[in-house]
Amino acid sequence: MFRKLPLVITHLLAVGMCLALAVASVVAQSQATTGNIEGRVLDPQQAVVTGASVTAVNQATGLEKNATVDDEGNFRLILLPPGSYTVRATGQGFAQTELRDVAVTVGGATPLELNLSVGGTSESVTVSAEAPIVETTRTSVSTTVNQRAIENLPVNGRNYLDFATLTPGVVRDPTRGGDLSVGGQKGTLNNLQVDGADNNNTFFGQAFGRTGVRPPYQFSEESVQEFQVNQNGFSAEFGRAGGAVINVVTKSGTNEFHGGVFEYFRDEALNANTSNLKATQAQGNRPNQRPPSQINQFGGRIGGPIVKNRAFFFFTYDGQRQNLPNPVEPPNFFAQTAAIQALLLPRLNTYPVNRDQDVYMAKTDISLNNSNQLSVRFNRQNFTGVNNEFTGQLATEEHSGNSLAKTTTFSGTLASTISTSVVNEFRFQFARDAEPGTANSELPETQINTDNGFLLLGRNNFSPRETTIKRAQFIDNLSYVRGRHNFKTGVDFNFDRVLNFFPGFFSGQYTFSTITLSTGERLNGYQAFQRNIPSGFTQRFGLPNTSGPTTNPDLTDYAVFAQDDWRVTPKLTFNLGVRYDYQSLAAPPLQNPDPVLAAAGLDTGFQPEDKNNVAPRLGFSYAFDDKSVVRGGYGIFYGRTTGIMLGTAHSGNGIQTTGVTLSSNAAITGAGLT
């Protein structure tokens, strides 16, 4: 499926090794799936306790991580899965101190100051930790939506990404449905990661499965443990985003069996008929009757141990059935003659818009041994949207079609503790996002000017269609803790092979608008349609020896980074890093040989290469106390080129597809198209 990789991979690996060595004298502020616990261990005189041992135990799974206090009294426990921990500190000649309920969040660094009291080895002091009011070492601007918020806050439609709008500066993108706009940036500039793997539809520049566009969501709300919205100043580990990086962590099983079920049902019997629909029914001599309208959301979750403290499972199912009415209410229709109404009324019925979806997720977490933890996840989305291709009060049923979305993601993470100061994370993902659409009609598209929008008949101008992405992704990150520094370096290779079939206007489009005949008679759009007098026609065609409306805008992303979280003092933290991104774009399959283009220096076979995407990052935080902190940062951030832009460039080169546009009735009649 994947062609031989270019030499750039070898170069990037070499750059990555050099960067890792370079930062060893000066990696993560935010992490995709984990968090840290860091701080100091002090004696009763506030002197550091060198050589003390610090252990963190996950209260739900028994996962244990250890660290040794350095000469300056500092310790770091890195790459901890989000959850509640018990932290124990012991030192020679001191009683053990134990803190319970220490919270770790995705991308967060939980600060702790452990105070040991003089005592024997059999003595211990146990207290409950309080969550810090402010995360004093974080240099980026980010917000975490935790499990409590996801489980208890209401959301219409069960799309967990709607919770992101609780973050200041985050709204639904008003220019395109389903997108989040962060800091005023377009949704195409965001980067969504689930369990550290890329979850973006790189063709459309949206989430996998195009969440919120037609399908309601790709991952069930029941599957999400928490997520972090990184708005600005995020570290070099994260890229391919000029807007926000959203890191989502899915739930895992624990040492106890837990589960739950849910059901939400809504029926038209609980709704009043709309005033517009009642008026339309009365004008058409139809009874005042509410059309069928049901929304049913149901599902559940279950998780627990396979082997206590060693292996766990988690499974969710989320089903959704929607049957919503789409009334067709063209303006000025009932002001037309009885003949026009009789001609069009059979095509203006209220029709159902159904959204049926099933989402499954299965996940297992296995502690292979004390040093290696493996997590594997499978998620499947099956969505069928009957008449979802085109809807609205001016769109008839024949102008619509069925929208399908079938996504599959299989991903895994192997976290290997090489020593108490060195940890490696390897991630992989294989995924597929198939989104075909069908057409309800074989007739050419017809748009009738109603003086307040166009009534749409016949086949819409883009269906049938298909966009399918096949993905393979490989990530490897190496973390090294030394003194006040937390170094991190890594590589990320993402290969997307894309099939796009988009026959835009291939079935033709007629336009009926207000027109004045040679006799001086003036017809409105309805009258022109009745008498078959179009005022415009357009159609596109695939040219011989080309793939016509089919393109393969393959995208390959390479990245390498290195960074350092440097805790200069207990109050001052720096995040230093650099990242390099290269996006390889598929070369155009054809070159337009037109000498006029050549003379103008235009080459439609040109393959752009942007190889200077070096992105330095610098962030700092200074904590005046545990309630007040000032943060600042600088960085260069690069977004992606979407596949739809590349595919349009490939098919719009003048020799793969062409078209004809006729803008008068005389020209249409002369071409024999009436």
Backbone hydrogen bonds, N-H to C=O, Kabsch-Sander energy under -0.5 kcal/mol:
donor,donor_aa,acceptor,acceptor_aa,energy
9,I,6,P,-1.6
11,H,7,L,-1.7
12,L,8,V,-2.7
13,L,9,I,-2.5
14,A,10,T,-1.9
15,V,11,H,-2.5
16,G,12,L,-2.8
17,M,13,L,-2.0
18,C,14,A,-2.1
19,L,15,V,-2.8
20,A,16,G,-2.2
21,L,17,M,-1.8
22,A,18,C,-2.4
23,V,19,L,-2.2
24,A,21,L,-0.7
25,S,22,A,-0.8
26,V,23,V,-0.8
29,Q,27,V,-0.5
35,G,80,L,-2.5
36,N,108,G,-2.7
37,I,77,L,-2.2
38,E,110,T,-2.3
39,G,75,F,-2.0
40,R,112,L,-1.5
41,V,73,G,-1.7
42,L,114,L,-2.8
43,D,47,A,-2.6
46,Q,43,D,-2.4
49,V,41,V,-2.1
50,T,48,V,-0.9
51,G,69,V,-1.8
52,A,49,V,-1.4
53,S,90,T,-2.6
54,V,67,A,-2.9
55,T,88,R,-2.8
56,A,65,K,-2.7
57,V,86,T,-2.5
58,N,63,L,-3.0
59,Q,84,S,-2.5
62,G,58,N,-2.5
65,K,56,A,-2.4
67,A,54,V,-2.3
69,V,52,A,-2.9
70,D,74,N,-2.3
73,G,70,D,-1.9
75,F,39,G,-2.1
77,L,37,I,-3.2
78,I,76,R,-0.6
80,L,35,G,-3.1
83,G,104,V,-1.9
85,Y,102,V,-2.2
86,T,57,V,-2.3
87,V,85,Y,-0.5
87,V,99,L,-3.0
88,R,55,T,-2.9
89,A,97,T,-2.6
90,T,53,S,-2.3
94,F,91,G,-2.3
95,A,117,S,-3.0
96,Q,123,E,-2.0
97,T,89,A,-2.4
98,E,125,V,-3.4
99,L,87,V,-3.1
100,R,127,V,-2.3
102,V,85,Y,-3.0
103,A,101,D,-0.7
104,V,83,G,-2.5
107,G,34,T,-3.2
108,G,105,T,-2.1
110,T,36,N,-2.9
112,L,38,E,-2.1
114,L,40,R,-2.7
114,L,112,L,-0.5
115,N,113,E,-0.6
116,L,42,L,-3.1
116,L,114,L,-0.6
119,G,93,G,-1.4
123,E,120,G,-1.2
125,V,96,Q,-3.1
127,V,98,E,-2.6
129,A,100,R,-2.9
134,V,626,D,-0.8
136,T,134,V,-1.2
138,R,135,E,-0.9
141,V,232,N,-2.9
142,S,140,S,-0.8
143,T,229,V,-1.8
145,V,227,F,-3.1
146,N,144,T,-0.7
150,I,146,N,-2.1
151,E,147,Q,-2.4
152,N,148,R,-1.6
153,L,149,A,-2.5
157,G,155,V,-0.7
158,R,155,V,-0.7
160,Y,158,R,-0.8
162,D,159,N,-2.0
163,F,160,Y,-1.7
164,A,161,L,-1.4
165,T,162,D,-1.5
166,L,163,F,-2.0
167,T,164,A,-1.9
170,V,167,T,-1.9
171,V,169,G,-0.5
171,V,181,S,-2.3
173,D,179,D,-2.3
176,R,173,D,-0.9
179,D,176,R,-1.4
181,S,171,V,-3.4
182,V,180,L,-0.6
183,G,169,G,-2.6
183,G,181,S,-0.5
185,Q,182,V,-1.7
189,L,186,K,-1.8
190,N,187,G,-1.7
191,N,244,A,-2.5
193,Q,191,N,-0.5
193,Q,246,I,-3.1
194,V,197,A,-2.3
195,D,193,Q,-0.5
195,D,248,V,-3.4
197,A,194,V,-1.8
199,N,192,L,-2.6
201,N,206,Q,-3.8
202,T,200,N,-1.1
205,G,201,N,-2.1
206,Q,201,N,-1.4
208,F,199,N,-2.3
210,R,207,A,-2.5
211,T,208,F,-0.6
212,G,215,P,-2.6
213,V,210,R,-2.3
214,R,210,R,-0.9
223,S,220,S,-1.5
224,V,220,S,-0.6
224,V,221,E,-0.7
225,Q,249,V,-2.5
226,E,249,V,-1.4
227,F,145,V,-2.0
228,Q,247,N,-2.6
229,V,143,T,-3.1
230,N,228,Q,-0.7
230,N,245,V,-2.9
231,Q,141,V,-2.5
231,Q,229,V,-0.8
232,N,141,V,-1.4
238,F,235,S,-1.7
241,A,638,Y,-0.8
242,G,189,L,-1.2
243,G,189,L,-2.4
245,V,230,N,-2.0
246,I,191,N,-2.7
246,I,244,A,-0.5
247,N,228,Q,-2.4
247,N,245,V,-0.6
248,V,193,Q,-3.0
248,V,246,I,-0.6
249,V,226,E,-2.7
251,K,223,S,-2.9
254,T,256,E,-0.6
255,N,60,A,-2.8
258,H,303,G,-2.6
260,G,301,R,-2.0
262,F,299,G,-2.4
264,Y,297,Q,-3.0
266,R,295,I,-2.2
268,E,293,S,-0.7
270,L,267,D,-1.9
271,N,268,E,-1.8
278,K,274,T,-2.3
279,A,275,S,-2.2
280,T,276,N,-2.3
281,Q,277,L,-2.7
282,A,278,K,-2.2
283,Q,279,A,-2.5
284,G,280,T,-1.6
285,N,282,A,-1.5
286,R,281,Q,-3.8
289,Q,287,P,-1.5
294,Q,323,N,-2.2
295,I,266,R,-2.1
296,N,321,R,-3.0
297,Q,264,Y,-2.9
298,F,319,G,-2.4
299,G,262,F,-1.7
300,G,317,Y,-2.2
301,R,260,G,-2.5
302,I,315,F,-2.3
303,G,258,H,-2.6
304,G,313,F,-2.0
306,I,311,A,-3.2
307,V,311,A,-1.7
310,R,307,V,-2.6
311,A,307,V,-2.8
312,F,365,D,-2.4
313,F,304,G,-2.5
314,F,363,K,-2.0
315,F,302,I,-2.7
316,T,361,M,-2.3
317,Y,300,G,-2.4
318,D,359,V,-2.4
319,G,298,F,-3.6
320,Q,357,Q,-2.5
321,R,296,N,-3.1
322,Q,355,R,-1.3
323,N,294,Q,-3.2
324,L,353,V,-2.3
326,N,351,Y,-2.3
328,V,348,L,-0.5
329,E,327,P,-0.6
329,E,393,Q,-2.0
333,F,330,P,-1.3
335,A,332,N,-0.7
336,Q,333,F,-1.8
341,Q,337,T,-2.3
342,A,338,A,-2.5
343,L,339,A,-1.7
344,L,340,I,-2.1
345,L,341,Q,-3.0
347,R,344,L,-2.2
348,L,345,L,-1.9
351,Y,326,N,-1.6
353,V,324,L,-3.2
354,N,352,P,-0.5
354,N,386,V,-1.4
355,R,322,Q,-1.8
356,D,384,T,-2.6
357,Q,320,Q,-2.6
357,Q,355,R,-0.5
358,D,382,N,-2.2
359,V,318,D,-2.3
360,Y,380,R,-2.5
361,M,316,T,-2.0
362,A,378,F,-2.6
363,K,314,F,-2.7
364,T,376,V,-2.4
365,D,312,F,-1.7
366,I,374,L,-3.4
367,S,310,R,-3.7
368,L,366,I,-1.0
368,L,372,N,-1.4
369,N,372,N,-1.4
372,N,369,N,-0.6
373,Q,415,A,-2.4
374,L,366,I,-3.3
375,S,413,T,-2.5
376,V,364,T,-2.5
377,R,411,S,-3.0
378,F,362,A,-2.8
379,N,409,T,-2.5
380,R,360,Y,-2.5
381,Q,407,T,-2.6
382,N,358,D,-2.6
383,F,405,A,-2.4
384,T,356,D,-2.9
385,G,403,S,-3.4
386,V,354,N,-0.9
386,V,384,T,-0.8
388,N,385,G,-1.6
388,N,401,G,-0.7
389,E,401,G,-2.2
395,A,392,G,-1.5
396,T,394,L,-0.6
396,T,456,L,-1.7
399,H,396,T,-0.9
400,S,397,E,-1.8
403,S,385,G,-2.6
404,L,436,P,-2.4
405,A,383,F,-2.0
406,K,434,A,-2.7
407,T,381,Q,-1.5
408,T,432,R,-2.6
409,T,379,N,-2.4
410,F,430,F,-2.4
411,S,377,R,-2.4
412,G,428,F,-2.0
413,T,375,S,-2.6
414,L,426,F,-2.8
415,A,373,Q,-2.7
415,A,413,T,-0.5
416,S,414,L,-0.6
416,S,424,N,-3.3
417,T,371,S,-3.4
417,T,415,A,-0.5
418,I,416,S,-0.9
418,I,422,V,-1.7
419,S,422,V,-1.9
423,V,479,S,-2.2
424,N,416,S,-2.9
425,E,477,N,-3.1
426,F,414,L,-2.2
427,R,475,I,-2.8
428,F,412,G,-2.0
429,Q,473,Q,-1.9
430,F,410,F,-2.6
431,A,471,R,-2.0
432,R,408,T,-2.5
433,D,469,I,-2.3
434,A,406,K,-2.3
435,E,433,D,-0.5
435,E,467,T,-2.3
437,G,465,R,-2.4
438,T,402,N,-2.6
440,N,400,S,-2.1
445,E,508,G,-2.1
446,T,457,L,-2.5
447,Q,510,Y,-2.5
448,I,455,L,-2.7
449,N,447,Q,-0.5
449,N,512,F,-3.1
450,T,448,I,-0.5
450,T,453,G,-2.9
452,N,453,G,-0.8
455,L,448,I,-2.9
456,L,394,L,-3.0
457,L,446,T,-3.0
459,R,443,L,-2.5
463,S,460,N,-0.6
465,R,437,G,-2.0
466,E,501,F,-2.0
467,T,435,E,-0.7
468,T,499,L,-2.4
469,I,433,D,-2.2
470,K,497,R,-2.3
471,R,431,A,-3.0
472,A,495,F,-1.9
473,Q,429,Q,-2.5
474,F,493,F,-2.5
475,I,427,R,-2.6
476,D,491,V,-2.1
477,N,425,E,-2.8
478,L,489,T,-3.2
479,S,423,V,-3.3
480,Y,487,F,-2.7
481,V,421,S,-2.9
482,R,480,Y,-0.5
482,R,485,H,-2.4
485,H,482,R,-2.4
486,N,565,D,-1.5
487,F,480,Y,-2.9
488,K,563,Q,-2.3
489,T,478,L,-2.1
490,G,561,F,-1.9
491,V,476,D,-2.1
492,D,559,A,-2.2
493,F,474,F,-2.8
494,N,557,D,-2.8
495,F,472,A,-3.0
496,D,494,N,-0.6
496,D,555,L,-2.9
497,R,470,K,-2.7
497,R,495,F,-0.5
498,V,496,D,-0.6
499,L,468,T,-2.6
500,N,551,T,-2.5
501,F,466,E,-3.3
502,F,500,N,-0.5
502,F,549,P,-2.2
504,G,502,F,-1.7
505,F,461,N,-2.7
506,F,503,P,-1.9
508,G,505,F,-1.0
509,Q,538,T,-2.1
510,Y,445,E,-3.0
511,T,536,G,-2.4
512,F,447,Q,-2.8
513,S,511,T,-0.6
515,I,523,L,-2.3
517,L,515,I,-0.5
517,L,521,E,-3.3
520,G,517,L,-2.2
523,L,515,I,-3.2
523,L,521,E,-0.5
528,A,524,N,-2.7
529,F,525,G,-2.0
530,Q,526,Y,-2.2
531,R,527,Q,-1.8
532,N,529,F,-1.2
533,I,528,A,-2.7
535,S,511,T,-2.8
536,G,511,T,-1.2
537,F,662,L,-2.6
538,T,509,Q,-1.8
539,Q,660,V,-2.1
540,R,505,F,-1.8
541,F,658,T,-3.2
543,L,656,Q,-2.4
546,T,543,L,-0.9
550,T,547,S,-2.0
551,T,500,N,-2.8
554,D,552,N,-2.3
555,L,496,D,-1.9
556,T,584,S,-2.0
557,D,494,N,-3.0
558,Y,582,Y,-2.8
559,A,492,D,-1.2
560,V,580,Y,-1.9
561,F,490,G,-2.2
562,A,578,V,-2.1
563,Q,488,K,-2.6
564,D,576,L,-3.1
565,D,486,N,-2.0
566,W,564,D,-0.8
566,W,574,F,-3.2
567,R,484,R,-2.7
567,R,565,D,-0.7
568,V,566,W,-1.4
568,V,572,L,-0.6
569,T,572,L,-1.7
573,T,621,S,-2.4
574,F,566,W,-3.0
575,N,619,G,-3.1
576,L,564,D,-2.6
577,G,617,R,-2.1
578,V,562,A,-2.4
579,R,615,A,-1.5
580,Y,560,V,-2.7
581,D,613,N,-1.8
582,Y,558,Y,-2.6
584,S,556,T,-3.4
584,S,582,Y,-0.6
585,L,583,Q,-0.6
586,A,554,D,-1.8
598,A,594,D,-1.9
599,A,595,P,-2.6
600,A,596,V,-1.4
601,G,598,A,-1.4
602,L,597,L,-2.9
603,D,601,G,-0.6
604,T,602,L,-0.6
606,F,603,D,-1.5
611,K,609,E,-0.8
613,N,581,D,-0.5
614,V,612,N,-2.0
615,A,579,R,-3.6
615,A,613,N,-0.5
617,R,577,G,-2.8
618,L,634,Y,-2.8
619,G,575,N,-2.3
620,F,632,G,-2.7
621,S,573,T,-2.1
622,Y,630,V,-2.6
623,A,571,K,-2.4
624,F,622,Y,-0.7
624,F,628,S,-1.4
625,D,628,S,-1.4
628,S,625,D,-0.6
630,V,622,Y,-2.4
632,G,620,F,-2.0
634,Y,618,L,-3.2
636,I,616,P,-1.4
642,T,640,R,-0.6
643,G,202,T,-2.5
644,I,203,F,-2.2
645,M,642,T,-0.5
646,L,642,T,-1.4
647,G,643,G,-3.3
648,T,644,I,-1.9
649,A,645,M,-1.8
650,H,646,L,-2.0
651,S,647,G,-2.3
652,G,648,T,-2.0
653,N,650,H,-0.5
657,T,651,S,-0.7
658,T,541,F,-2.3
660,V,539,Q,-2.8
662,L,537,F,-3.3
668,I,664,S,-2.0
669,T,665,N,-2.9
670,G,666,A,-2.6
671,A,667,A,-1.4
672,G,669,T,-1.5
673,L,668,I,-2.2
